[in-house]
Amino acid sequence: MNPDDYDKVSGNEFISILGVKDIQPGKQLIMETSKGVKIPLTHTLNEQQIEWFKAGGAINTISKK
């Protein structure tokens, strides 16, 4: 969301994406670094893409139907 946030993360840190289990179109997520820095994120996934993501891919989604 904020280009200045790029400087808050180094290449040596681990990150976690908070809120992925409840991801929805247009809903923000939070990235938390191993140093405890929290950075808001946006995404462009639509409902179908989120369904694919949660299933582990489009092929997994299609094979279940």
mmCIF file as Biopython writes it, N, C-alpha, C and O atoms, coordinates in Angstrom:
data_model
#
loop_
_atom_site.group_PDB
_atom_site.id
_atom_site.type_symbol
_atom_site.label_atom_id
_atom_site.label_alt_id
_atom_site.label_comp_id
_atom_site.label_asym_id
_atom_site.label_entity_id
_atom_site.label_seq_id
_atom_site.pdbx_PDB_ins_code
_atom_site.Cartn_x
_atom_site.Cartn_y
_atom_site.Cartn_z
_atom_site.occupancy
_atom_site.B_iso_or_equiv
_atom_site.auth_seq_id
_atom_site.auth_asym_id
_atom_site.pdbx_PDB_model_num
ATOM 1   N N  . MET A ? 1  ? 0.825   -1.195  0.000   1.0 0.0 1  A 1 
ATOM 2   C CA . MET A ? 1  ? 0.000   0.000   0.000   1.0 0.0 1  A 1 
ATOM 3   C C  . MET A ? 1  ? 0.870   1.259   0.000   1.0 0.0 1  A 1 
ATOM 4   O O  . MET A ? 1  ? 0.594   2.226   -0.711  1.0 0.0 1  A 1 
ATOM 5   N N  . ASN A ? 2  ? 1.916   1.222   0.809   1.0 0.0 2  A 1 
ATOM 6   C CA . ASN A ? 2  ? 2.763   2.389   0.948   1.0 0.0 2  A 1 
ATOM 7   C C  . ASN A ? 2  ? 4.170   2.045   0.463   1.0 0.0 2  A 1 
ATOM 8   O O  . ASN A ? 2  ? 4.828   1.195   1.062   1.0 0.0 2  A 1 
ATOM 9   N N  . PRO A ? 3  ? 4.641   2.678   -0.594  1.0 0.0 3  A 1 
ATOM 10  C CA . PRO A ? 3  ? 5.975   2.364   -1.112  1.0 0.0 3  A 1 
ATOM 11  C C  . PRO A ? 3  ? 7.090   2.528   -0.075  1.0 0.0 3  A 1 
ATOM 12  O O  . PRO A ? 3  ? 8.120   1.863   -0.180  1.0 0.0 3  A 1 
ATOM 13  N N  . ASP A ? 4  ? 6.909   3.391   0.914   1.0 0.0 4  A 1 
ATOM 14  C CA . ASP A ? 4  ? 7.923   3.562   1.958   1.0 0.0 4  A 1 
ATOM 15  C C  . ASP A ? 4  ? 8.078   2.314   2.818   1.0 0.0 4  A 1 
ATOM 16  O O  . ASP A ? 4  ? 9.106   2.139   3.471   1.0 0.0 4  A 1 
ATOM 17  N N  . ASP A ? 5  ? 7.066   1.441   2.827   1.0 0.0 5  A 1 
ATOM 18  C CA . ASP A ? 5  ? 7.133   0.216   3.623   1.0 0.0 5  A 1 
ATOM 19  C C  . ASP A ? 5  ? 8.174   -0.767  3.092   1.0 0.0 5  A 1 
ATOM 20  O O  . ASP A ? 5  ? 8.642   -1.628  3.836   1.0 0.0 5  A 1 
ATOM 21  N N  . TYR A ? 6  ? 8.540   -0.651  1.818   1.0 0.0 6  A 1 
ATOM 22  C CA . TYR A ? 6  ? 9.554   -1.547  1.254   1.0 0.0 6  A 1 
ATOM 23  C C  . TYR A ? 6  ? 10.858  -1.470  2.045   1.0 0.0 6  A 1 
ATOM 24  O O  . TYR A ? 6  ? 11.557  -2.472  2.192   1.0 0.0 6  A 1 
ATOM 25  N N  . ASP A ? 7  ? 11.182  -0.298  2.547   1.0 0.0 7  A 1 
ATOM 26  C CA . ASP A ? 7  ? 12.424  -0.112  3.289   1.0 0.0 7  A 1 
ATOM 27  C C  . ASP A ? 7  ? 12.364  -0.669  4.701   1.0 0.0 7  A 1 
ATOM 28  O O  . ASP A ? 7  ? 13.384  -0.703  5.390   1.0 0.0 7  A 1 
ATOM 29  N N  . LYS A ? 8  ? 11.205  -1.101  5.144   1.0 0.0 8  A 1 
ATOM 30  C CA . LYS A ? 8  ? 11.047  -1.634  6.497   1.0 0.0 8  A 1 
ATOM 31  C C  . LYS A ? 8  ? 11.375  -3.126  6.585   1.0 0.0 8  A 1 
ATOM 32  O O  . LYS A ? 8  ? 11.409  -3.689  7.679   1.0 0.0 8  A 1 
ATOM 33  N N  . VAL A ? 9  ? 11.612  -3.760  5.452   1.0 0.0 9  A 1 
ATOM 34  C CA . VAL A ? 9  ? 11.862  -5.192  5.416   1.0 0.0 9  A 1 
ATOM 35  C C  . VAL A ? 9  ? 13.203  -5.442  4.743   1.0 0.0 9  A 1 
ATOM 36  O O  . VAL A ? 9  ? 13.471  -4.938  3.653   1.0 0.0 9  A 1 
ATOM 37  N N  . SER A ? 10 ? 14.040  -6.228  5.411   1.0 0.0 10 A 1 
ATOM 38  C CA . SER A ? 10 ? 15.327  -6.584  4.801   1.0 0.0 10 A 1 
ATOM 39  C C  . SER A ? 10 ? 15.214  -7.966  4.173   1.0 0.0 10 A 1 
ATOM 40  O O  . SER A ? 10 ? 14.240  -8.680  4.413   1.0 0.0 10 A 1 
ATOM 41  N N  . GLY A ? 11 ? 16.181  -8.339  3.387   1.0 0.0 11 A 1 
ATOM 42  C CA . GLY A ? 11 ? 16.172  -9.645  2.734   1.0 0.0 11 A 1 
ATOM 43  C C  . GLY A ? 11 ? 16.474  -10.793 3.668   1.0 0.0 11 A 1 
ATOM 44  O O  . GLY A ? 11 ? 16.405  -11.955 3.266   1.0 0.0 11 A 1 
ATOM 45  N N  . ASN A ? 12 ? 16.808  -10.489 4.911   1.0 0.0 12 A 1 
ATOM 46  C CA . ASN A ? 12 ? 17.181  -11.533 5.878   1.0 0.0 12 A 1 
ATOM 47  C C  . ASN A ? 12 ? 16.075  -11.852 6.869   1.0 0.0 12 A 1 
ATOM 48  O O  . ASN A ? 12 ? 16.289  -12.613 7.813   1.0 0.0 12 A 1 
ATOM 49  N N  . GLU A ? 13 ? 14.901  -11.283 6.666   1.0 0.0 13 A 1 
ATOM 50  C CA . GLU A ? 13 ? 13.816  -11.497 7.619   1.0 0.0 13 A 1 
ATOM 51  C C  . GLU A ? 13 ? 12.829  -12.553 7.122   1.0 0.0 13 A 1 
ATOM 52  O O  . GLU A ? 13 ? 12.677  -12.780 5.922   1.0 0.0 13 A 1 
ATOM 53  N N  . PHE A ? 14 ? 12.185  -13.170 8.063   1.0 0.0 14 A 1 
ATOM 54  C CA . PHE A ? 14 ? 11.055  -14.044 7.762   1.0 0.0 14 A 1 
ATOM 55  C C  . PHE A ? 14 ? 9.805   -13.182 7.863   1.0 0.0 14 A 1 
ATOM 56  O O  . PHE A ? 14 ? 9.752   -12.235 8.648   1.0 0.0 14 A 1 
ATOM 57  N N  . ILE A ? 15 ? 8.808   -13.515 7.067   1.0 0.0 15 A 1 
ATOM 58  C CA . ILE A ? 15 ? 7.545   -12.783 7.134   1.0 0.0 15 A 1 
ATOM 59  C C  . ILE A ? 15 ? 6.390   -13.756 7.310   1.0 0.0 15 A 1 
ATOM 60  O O  . ILE A ? 15 ? 6.468   -14.922 6.923   1.0 0.0 15 A 1 
ATOM 61  N N  . SER A ? 16 ? 5.332   -13.254 7.895   1.0 0.0 16 A 1 
ATOM 62  C CA . SER A ? 16 ? 4.063   -13.978 7.995   1.0 0.0 16 A 1 
ATOM 63  C C  . SER A ? 16 ? 2.993   -13.077 7.417   1.0 0.0 16 A 1 
ATOM 64  O O  . SER A ? 16 ? 3.040   -11.857 7.574   1.0 0.0 16 A 1 
ATOM 65  N N  . ILE A ? 17 ? 2.028   -13.688 6.746   1.0 0.0 17 A 1 
ATOM 66  C CA . ILE A ? 17 ? 0.893   -12.942 6.227   1.0 0.0 17 A 1 
ATOM 67  C C  . ILE A ? 17 ? -0.298  -13.280 7.121   1.0 0.0 17 A 1 
ATOM 68  O O  . ILE A ? 17 ? -0.776  -14.415 7.140   1.0 0.0 17 A 1 
ATOM 69  N N  . LEU A ? 18 ? -0.759  -12.290 7.850   1.0 0.0 18 A 1 
ATOM 70  C CA . LEU A ? 18 ? -1.864  -12.483 8.787   1.0 0.0 18 A 1 
ATOM 71  C C  . LEU A ? 18 ? -3.189  -12.269 8.066   1.0 0.0 18 A 1 
ATOM 72  O O  . LEU A ? 18 ? -3.317  -11.354 7.253   1.0 0.0 18 A 1 
ATOM 73  N N  . GLY A ? 19 ? -4.167  -13.107 8.362   1.0 0.0 19 A 1 
ATOM 74  C CA . GLY A ? 19 ? -5.491  -12.958 7.783   1.0 0.0 19 A 1 
ATOM 75  C C  . GLY A ? 19 ? -5.735  -13.769 6.525   1.0 0.0 19 A 1 
ATOM 76  O O  . GLY A ? 19 ? -6.794  -13.647 5.909   1.0 0.0 19 A 1 
ATOM 77  N N  . VAL A ? 20 ? -4.766  -14.602 6.126   1.0 0.0 20 A 1 
ATOM 78  C CA . VAL A ? 20 ? -4.924  -15.370 4.881   1.0 0.0 20 A 1 
ATOM 79  C C  . VAL A ? 20 ? -6.105  -16.334 4.964   1.0 0.0 20 A 1 
ATOM 80  O O  . VAL A ? 20 ? -6.799  -16.541 3.968   1.0 0.0 20 A 1 
ATOM 81  N N  . LYS A ? 21 ? -6.343  -16.920 6.125   1.0 0.0 21 A 1 
ATOM 82  C CA . LYS A ? 21 ? -7.460  -17.863 6.245   1.0 0.0 21 A 1 
ATOM 83  C C  . LYS A ? 21 ? -8.804  -17.204 5.973   1.0 0.0 21 A 1 
ATOM 84  O O  . LYS A ? 21 ? -9.752  -17.861 5.543   1.0 0.0 21 A 1 
ATOM 85  N N  . ASP A ? 22 ? -8.878  -15.897 6.227   1.0 0.0 22 A 1 
ATOM 86  C CA . ASP A ? 22 ? -10.129 -15.164 6.055   1.0 0.0 22 A 1 
ATOM 87  C C  . ASP A ? 22 ? -10.069 -14.207 4.871   1.0 0.0 22 A 1 
ATOM 88  O O  . ASP A ? 22 ? -10.813 -13.227 4.825   1.0 0.0 22 A 1 
ATOM 89  N N  . ILE A ? 23 ? -9.192  -14.482 3.919   1.0 0.0 23 A 1 
ATOM 90  C CA . ILE A ? 23 ? -9.008  -13.581 2.783   1.0 0.0 23 A 1 
ATOM 91  C C  . ILE A ? 23 ? -10.311 -13.415 2.001   1.0 0.0 23 A 1 
ATOM 92  O O  . ILE A ? 23 ? -11.035 -14.380 1.754   1.0 0.0 23 A 1 
ATOM 93  N N  . GLN A ? 24 ? -10.587 -12.179 1.624   1.0 0.0 24 A 1 
ATOM 94  C CA . GLN A ? 24 ? -11.775 -11.838 0.847   1.0 0.0 24 A 1 
ATOM 95  C C  . GLN A ? 24 ? -11.382 -10.773 -0.169  1.0 0.0 24 A 1 
ATOM 96  O O  . GLN A ? 24 ? -10.431 -10.025 0.061   1.0 0.0 24 A 1 
ATOM 97  N N  . PRO A ? 25 ? -12.094 -10.693 -1.281  1.0 0.0 25 A 1 
ATOM 98  C CA . PRO A ? 25 ? -11.805 -9.643  -2.246  1.0 0.0 25 A 1 
ATOM 99  C C  . PRO A ? 25 ? -11.872 -8.263  -1.588  1.0 0.0 25 A 1 
ATOM 100 O O  . PRO A ? 25 ? -12.836 -7.941  -0.893  1.0 0.0 25 A 1 
ATOM 101 N N  . GLY A ? 26 ? -10.852 -7.468  -1.815  1.0 0.0 26 A 1 
ATOM 102 C CA . GLY A ? 26 ? -10.834 -6.109  -1.296  1.0 0.0 26 A 1 
ATOM 103 C C  . GLY A ? 26 ? -10.458 -5.963  0.167   1.0 0.0 26 A 1 
ATOM 104 O O  . GLY A ? 26 ? -10.297 -4.842  0.650   1.0 0.0 26 A 1 
ATOM 105 N N  . LYS A ? 27 ? -10.314 -7.069  0.882   1.0 0.0 27 A 1 
ATOM 106 C CA . LYS A ? 27 ? -9.974  -7.001  2.304   1.0 0.0 27 A 1 
ATOM 107 C C  . LYS A ? 27 ? -8.460  -6.975  2.469   1.0 0.0 27 A 1 
ATOM 108 O O  . LYS A ? 27 ? -7.749  -7.765  1.849   1.0 0.0 27 A 1 
ATOM 109 N N  . GLN A ? 28 ? -7.974  -6.070  3.300   1.0 0.0 28 A 1 
ATOM 110 C CA . GLN A ? 28 ? -6.541  -5.969  3.541   1.0 0.0 28 A 1 
ATOM 111 C C  . GLN A ? 28 ? -6.008  -7.164  4.307   1.0 0.0 28 A 1 
ATOM 112 O O  . GLN A ? 28 ? -6.729  -7.818  5.060   1.0 0.0 28 A 1 
ATOM 113 N N  . LEU A ? 29 ? -4.737  -7.431  4.097   1.0 0.0 29 A 1 
ATOM 114 C CA . LEU A ? 29 ? -4.002  -8.415  4.878   1.0 0.0 29 A 1 
ATOM 115 C C  . LEU A ? 29 ? -2.892  -7.657  5.606   1.0 0.0 29 A 1 
ATOM 116 O O  . LEU A ? 29 ? -2.617  -6.500  5.287   1.0 0.0 29 A 1 
ATOM 117 N N  . ILE A ? 30 ? -2.265  -8.297  6.569   1.0 0.0 30 A 1 
ATOM 118 C CA . ILE A ? 30 ? -1.153  -7.691  7.302   1.0 0.0 30 A 1 
ATOM 119 C C  . ILE A ? 30 ? 0.065   -8.594  7.164   1.0 0.0 30 A 1 
ATOM 120 O O  . ILE A ? 30 ? -0.014  -9.800  7.396   1.0 0.0 30 A 1 
ATOM 121 N N  . MET A ? 31 ? 1.190   -7.999  6.786   1.0 0.0 31 A 1 
ATOM 122 C CA . MET A ? 31 ? 2.457   -8.722  6.778   1.0 0.0 31 A 1 
ATOM 123 C C  . MET A ? 31 ? 3.179   -8.375  8.075   1.0 0.0 31 A 1 
ATOM 124 O O  . MET A ? 31 ? 3.321   -7.202  8.422   1.0 0.0 31 A 1 
ATOM 125 N N  . GLU A ? 32 ? 3.636   -9.403  8.789   1.0 0.0 32 A 1 
ATOM 126 C CA . GLU A ? 32 ? 4.403   -9.183  10.004  1.0 0.0 32 A 1 
ATOM 127 C C  . GLU A ? 32 ? 5.799   -9.755  9.803   1.0 0.0 32 A 1 
ATOM 128 O O  . GLU A ? 32 ? 5.957   -10.916 9.425   1.0 0.0 32 A 1 
ATOM 129 N N  . THR A ? 33 ? 6.810   -8.930  10.059  1.0 0.0 33 A 1 
ATOM 130 C CA . THR A ? 33 ? 8.186   -9.380  9.890   1.0 0.0 33 A 1 
ATOM 131 C C  . THR A ? 33 ? 8.666   -10.066 11.164  1.0 0.0 33 A 1 
ATOM 132 O O  . THR A ? 33 ? 8.036   -9.964  12.216  1.0 0.0 33 A 1 
ATOM 133 N N  . SER A ? 34 ? 9.791   -10.765 11.050  1.0 0.0 34 A 1 
ATOM 134 C CA . SER A ? 34 ? 10.351  -11.435 12.221  1.0 0.0 34 A 1 
ATOM 135 C C  . SER A ? 34 ? 10.813  -10.437 13.278  1.0 0.0 34 A 1 
ATOM 136 O O  . SER A ? 34 ? 11.076  -10.823 14.417  1.0 0.0 34 A 1 
ATOM 137 N N  . LYS A ? 35 ? 10.915  -9.159  12.917  1.0 0.0 35 A 1 
ATOM 138 C CA . LYS A ? 35 ? 11.254  -8.116  13.887  1.0 0.0 35 A 1 
ATOM 139 C C  . LYS A ? 35 ? 10.009  -7.479  14.492  1.0 0.0 35 A 1 
ATOM 140 O O  . LYS A ? 35 ? 10.118  -6.536  15.276  1.0 0.0 35 A 1 
ATOM 141 N N  . GLY A ? 36 ? 8.823   -7.983  14.138  1.0 0.0 36 A 1 
ATOM 142 C CA . GLY A ? 36 ? 7.573   -7.490  14.715  1.0 0.0 36 A 1 
ATOM 143 C C  . GLY A ? 36 ? 6.959   -6.302  14.000  1.0 0.0 36 A 1 
ATOM 144 O O  . GLY A ? 36 ? 5.981   -5.730  14.481  1.0 0.0 36 A 1 
ATOM 145 N N  . VAL A ? 37 ? 7.518   -5.920  12.856  1.0 0.0 37 A 1 
ATOM 146 C CA . VAL A ? 37 ? 6.957   -4.805  12.090  1.0 0.0 37 A 1 
ATOM 147 C C  . VAL A ? 37 ? 5.722   -5.306  11.348  1.0 0.0 37 A 1 
ATOM 148 O O  . VAL A ? 37 ? 5.774   -6.337  10.678  1.0 0.0 37 A 1 
ATOM 149 N N  . LYS A ? 38 ? 4.617   -4.583  11.464  1.0 0.0 38 A 1 
ATOM 150 C CA . LYS A ? 38 ? 3.376   -4.949  10.773  1.0 0.0 38 A 1 
ATOM 151 C C  . LYS A ? 38 ? 3.110   -3.949  9.656   1.0 0.0 38 A 1 
ATOM 152 O O  . LYS A ? 38 ? 3.133   -2.736  9.867   1.0 0.0 38 A 1 
ATOM 153 N N  . ILE A ? 39 ? 2.859   -4.478  8.471   1.0 0.0 39 A 1 
ATOM 154 C CA . ILE A ? 39 ? 2.659   -3.651  7.287   1.0 0.0 39 A 1 
ATOM 155 C C  . ILE A ? 39 ? 1.360   -4.066  6.607   1.0 0.0 39 A 1 
ATOM 156 O O  . ILE A ? 39 ? 1.193   -5.241  6.280   1.0 0.0 39 A 1 
ATOM 157 N N  . PRO A ? 40 ? 0.432   -3.129  6.385   1.0 0.0 40 A 1 
ATOM 158 C CA . PRO A ? 40 ? -0.815  -3.473  5.691   1.0 0.0 40 A 1 
ATOM 159 C C  . PRO A ? 40 ? -0.548  -3.754  4.207   1.0 0.0 40 A 1 
ATOM 160 O O  . PRO A ? 40 ? 0.275   -3.094  3.574   1.0 0.0 40 A 1 
ATOM 161 N N  . LEU A ? 41 ? -1.251  -4.732  3.680   1.0 0.0 41 A 1 
ATOM 162 C CA . LEU A ? 41 ? -1.120  -5.140  2.280   1.0 0.0 41 A 1 
ATOM 163 C C  . LEU A ? 41 ? -2.472  -5.120  1.601   1.0 0.0 41 A 1 
ATOM 164 O O  . LEU A ? 41 ? -3.507  -5.314  2.240   1.0 0.0 41 A 1 
ATOM 165 N N  . THR A ? 42 ? -2.454  -4.886  0.313   1.0 0.0 42 A 1 
ATOM 166 C CA . THR A ? 42 ? -3.649  -5.055  -0.498  1.0 0.0 42 A 1 
ATOM 167 C C  . THR A ? 42 ? -3.403  -6.206  -1.463  1.0 0.0 42 A 1 
ATOM 168 O O  . THR A ? 42 ? -2.257  -6.587  -1.699  1.0 0.0 42 A 1 
ATOM 169 N N  . HIS A ? 43 ? -4.461  -6.753  -2.014  1.0 0.0 43 A 1 
ATOM 170 C CA . HIS A ? 43 ? -4.335  -7.813  -3.018  1.0 0.0 43 A 1 
ATOM 171 C C  . HIS A ? 43 ? -5.401  -7.590  -4.080  1.0 0.0 43 A 1 
ATOM 172 O O  . HIS A ? 43 ? -6.335  -6.811  -3.887  1.0 0.0 43 A 1 
ATOM 173 N N  . THR A ? 44 ? -5.251  -8.274  -5.190  1.0 0.0 44 A 1 
ATOM 174 C CA . THR A ? 44 ? -6.196  -8.103  -6.297  1.0 0.0 44 A 1 
ATOM 175 C C  . THR A ? 44 ? -6.950  -9.396  -6.612  1.0 0.0 44 A 1 
ATOM 176 O O  . THR A ? 44 ? -7.537  -9.523  -7.687  1.0 0.0 44 A 1 
ATOM 177 N N  . LEU A ? 45 ? -6.939  -10.351 -5.689  1.0 0.0 45 A 1 
ATOM 178 C CA . LEU A ? 45 ? -7.603  -11.623 -5.940  1.0 0.0 45 A 1 
ATOM 179 C C  . LEU A ? 45 ? -9.118  -11.469 -5.921  1.0 0.0 45 A 1 
ATOM 180 O O  . LEU A ? 45 ? -9.676  -10.777 -5.070  1.0 0.0 45 A 1 
ATOM 181 N N  . ASN A ? 46 ? -9.777  -12.131 -6.880  1.0 0.0 46 A 1 
ATOM 182 C CA . ASN A ? 46 ? -11.241 -12.156 -6.872  1.0 0.0 46 A 1 
ATOM 183 C C  . ASN A ? 46 ? -11.698 -13.449 -6.185  1.0 0.0 46 A 1 
ATOM 184 O O  . ASN A ? 46 ? -10.868 -14.253 -5.760  1.0 0.0 46 A 1 
ATOM 185 N N  . GLU A ? 47 ? -12.997 -13.645 -6.077  1.0 0.0 47 A 1 
ATOM 186 C CA . GLU A ? 47 ? -13.517 -14.807 -5.338  1.0 0.0 47 A 1 
ATOM 187 C C  . GLU A ? 47 ? -13.051 -16.130 -5.945  1.0 0.0 47 A 1 
ATOM 188 O O  . GLU A ? 47 ? -12.694 -17.050 -5.209  1.0 0.0 47 A 1 
ATOM 189 N N  . GLN A ? 48 ? -13.049 -16.236 -7.273  1.0 0.0 48 A 1 
ATOM 190 C CA . GLN A ? 48 ? -12.616 -17.478 -7.913  1.0 0.0 48 A 1 
ATOM 191 C C  . GLN A ? 48 ? -11.135 -17.740 -7.647  1.0 0.0 48 A 1 
ATOM 192 O O  . GLN A ? 48 ? -10.754 -18.876 -7.364  1.0 0.0 48 A 1 
ATOM 193 N N  . GLN A ? 49 ? -10.312 -16.726 -7.730  1.0 0.0 49 A 1 
ATOM 194 C CA . GLN A ? 49 ? -8.886  -16.895 -7.468  1.0 0.0 49 A 1 
ATOM 195 C C  . GLN A ? 49 ? -8.630  -17.275 -6.013  1.0 0.0 49 A 1 
ATOM 196 O O  . GLN A ? 49 ? -7.727  -18.062 -5.727  1.0 0.0 49 A 1 
ATOM 197 N N  . ILE A ? 50 ? -9.412  -16.727 -5.103  1.0 0.0 50 A 1 
ATOM 198 C CA . ILE A ? 50 ? -9.276  -17.088 -3.692  1.0 0.0 50 A 1 
ATOM 199 C C  . ILE A ? 50 ? -9.662  -18.547 -3.490  1.0 0.0 50 A 1 
ATOM 200 O O  . ILE A ? 50 ? -9.009  -19.260 -2.728  1.0 0.0 50 A 1 
ATOM 201 N N  . GLU A ? 51 ? -10.712 -18.995 -4.161  1.0 0.0 51 A 1 
ATOM 202 C CA . GLU A ? 51 ? -11.117 -20.406 -4.086  1.0 0.0 51 A 1 
ATOM 203 C C  . GLU A ? 51 ? -9.977  -21.299 -4.573  1.0 0.0 51 A 1 
ATOM 204 O O  . GLU A ? 51 ? -9.666  -22.310 -3.944  1.0 0.0 51 A 1 
ATOM 205 N N  . TRP A ? 52 ? -9.356  -20.926 -5.689  1.0 0.0 52 A 1 
ATOM 206 C CA . TRP A ? 52 ? -8.222  -21.699 -6.213  1.0 0.0 52 A 1 
ATOM 207 C C  . TRP A ? 52 ? -7.070  -21.700 -5.217  1.0 0.0 52 A 1 
ATOM 208 O O  . TRP A ? 52 ? -6.472  -22.745 -4.960  1.0 0.0 52 A 1 
ATOM 209 N N  . PHE A ? 53 ? -6.757  -20.546 -4.660  1.0 0.0 53 A 1 
ATOM 210 C CA . PHE A ? 53 ? -5.666  -20.421 -3.694  1.0 0.0 53 A 1 
ATOM 211 C C  . PHE A ? 53 ? -5.896  -21.339 -2.497  1.0 0.0 53 A 1 
ATOM 212 O O  . PHE A ? 53 ? -4.991  -22.063 -2.083  1.0 0.0 53 A 1 
ATOM 213 N N  . LYS A ? 54 ? -7.098  -21.307 -1.947  1.0 0.0 54 A 1 
ATOM 214 C CA . LYS A ? 54 ? -7.405  -22.129 -0.773  1.0 0.0 54 A 1 
ATOM 215 C C  . LYS A ? 54 ? -7.368  -23.619 -1.090  1.0 0.0 54 A 1 
ATOM 216 O O  . LYS A ? 54 ? -7.073  -24.433 -0.215  1.0 0.0 54 A 1 
ATOM 217 N N  . ALA A ? 55 ? -7.663  -23.978 -2.334  1.0 0.0 55 A 1 
ATOM 218 C CA . ALA A ? 55 ? -7.650  -25.390 -2.736  1.0 0.0 55 A 1 
ATOM 219 C C  . ALA A ? 55 ? -6.256  -25.858 -3.149  1.0 0.0 55 A 1 
ATOM 220 O O  . ALA A ? 55 ? -6.044  -27.050 -3.373  1.0 0.0 55 A 1 
ATOM 221 N N  . GLY A ? 56 ? -5.309  -24.933 -3.251  1.0 0.0 56 A 1 
ATOM 222 C CA . GLY A ? 56 ? -3.965  -25.308 -3.669  1.0 0.0 56 A 1 
ATOM 223 C C  . GLY A ? 56 ? -3.760  -25.239 -5.171  1.0 0.0 56 A 1 
ATOM 224 O O  . GLY A ? 56 ? -2.758  -25.736 -5.686  1.0 0.0 56 A 1 
ATOM 225 N N  . GLY A ? 57 ? -4.695  -24.631 -5.874  1.0 0.0 57 A 1 
ATOM 226 C CA . GLY A ? 57 ? -4.568  -24.459 -7.315  1.0 0.0 57 A 1 
ATOM 227 C C  . GLY A ? 57 ? -5.880  -24.699 -8.030  1.0 0.0 57 A 1 
ATOM 228 O O  . GLY A ? 57 ? -6.803  -25.308 -7.488  1.0 0.0 57 A 1 
ATOM 229 N N  . ALA A ? 58 ? -5.948  -24.209 -9.260  1.0 0.0 58 A 1 
ATOM 230 C CA . ALA A ? 58 ? -7.172  -24.335 -10.051 1.0 0.0 58 A 1 
ATOM 231 C C  . ALA A ? 58 ? -7.502  -25.790 -10.348 1.0 0.0 58 A 1 
ATOM 232 O O  . ALA A ? 58 ? -8.670  -26.180 -10.335 1.0 0.0 58 A 1 
ATOM 233 N N  . ILE A ? 59 ? -6.477  -26.594 -10.614 1.0 0.0 59 A 1 
ATOM 234 C CA . ILE A ? 59 ? -6.719  -28.006 -10.953 1.0 0.0 59 A 1 
ATOM 235 C C  . ILE A ? 59 ? -7.368  -28.722 -9.769  1.0 0.0 59 A 1 
ATOM 236 O O  . ILE A ? 59 ? -8.276  -29.530 -9.963  1.0 0.0 59 A 1 
ATOM 237 N N  . ASN A ? 60 ? -6.912  -28.434 -8.536  1.0 0.0 60 A 1 
ATOM 238 C CA . ASN A ? 60 ? -7.517  -29.049 -7.372  1.0 0.0 60 A 1 
ATOM 239 C C  . ASN A ? 60 ? -8.984  -28.647 -7.230  1.0 0.0 60 A 1 
ATOM 240 O O  . ASN A ? 60 ? -9.827  -29.470 -6.872  1.0 0.0 60 A 1 
ATOM 241 N N  . THR A ? 61 ? -9.283  -27.390 -7.508  1.0 0.0 61 A 1 
ATOM 242 C CA . THR A ? 61 ? -10.663 -26.916 -7.431  1.0 0.0 61 A 1 
ATOM 243 C C  . THR A ? 61 ? -11.528 -27.624 -8.471  1.0 0.0 61 A 1 
ATOM 244 O O  . THR A ? 61 ? -12.619 -28.097 -8.152  1.0 0.0 61 A 1 
ATOM 245 N N  . ILE A ? 62 ? -11.056 -27.699 -9.692  1.0 0.0 62 A 1 
ATOM 246 C CA . ILE A ? 62 ? -11.806 -28.330 -10.771 1.0 0.0 62 A 1 
ATOM 247 C C  . ILE A ? 62 ? -12.005 -29.820 -10.509 1.0 0.0 62 A 1 
ATOM 248 O O  . ILE A ? 62 ? -13.080 -30.355 -10.781 1.0 0.0 62 A 1 
ATOM 249 N N  . SER A ? 63 ? -10.988 -30.493 -9.986  1.0 0.0 63 A 1 
ATOM 250 C CA . SER A ? 63 ? -11.093 -31.933 -9.763  1.0 0.0 63 A 1 
ATOM 251 C C  . SER A ? 63 ? -12.086 -32.298 -8.676  1.0 0.0 63 A 1 
ATOM 252 O O  . SER A ? 63 ? -12.583 -33.423 -8.638  1.0 0.0 63 A 1 
ATOM 253 N N  . LYS A ? 64 ? -12.380 -31.345 -7.782  1.0 0.0 64 A 1 
ATOM 254 C CA . LYS A ? 64 ? -13.358 -31.597 -6.710  1.0 0.0 64 A 1 
ATOM 255 C C  . LYS A ? 64 ? -14.788 -31.480 -7.208  1.0 0.0 64 A 1 
ATOM 256 O O  . LYS A ? 64 ? -15.711 -31.950 -6.543  1.0 0.0 64 A 1 
ATOM 257 N N  . LYS A ? 65 ? -14.991 -30.860 -8.375  1.0 0.0 65 A 1 
ATOM 258 C CA . LYS A ? 65 ? -16.356 -30.620 -8.865  1.0 0.0 65 A 1 
ATOM 259 C C  . LYS A ? 65 ? -16.838 -31.728 -9.736  1.0 0.0 65 A 1 
ATOM 260 O O  . LYS A ? 65 ? -17.965 -31.681 -10.229 1.0 0.0 65 A 1 
#
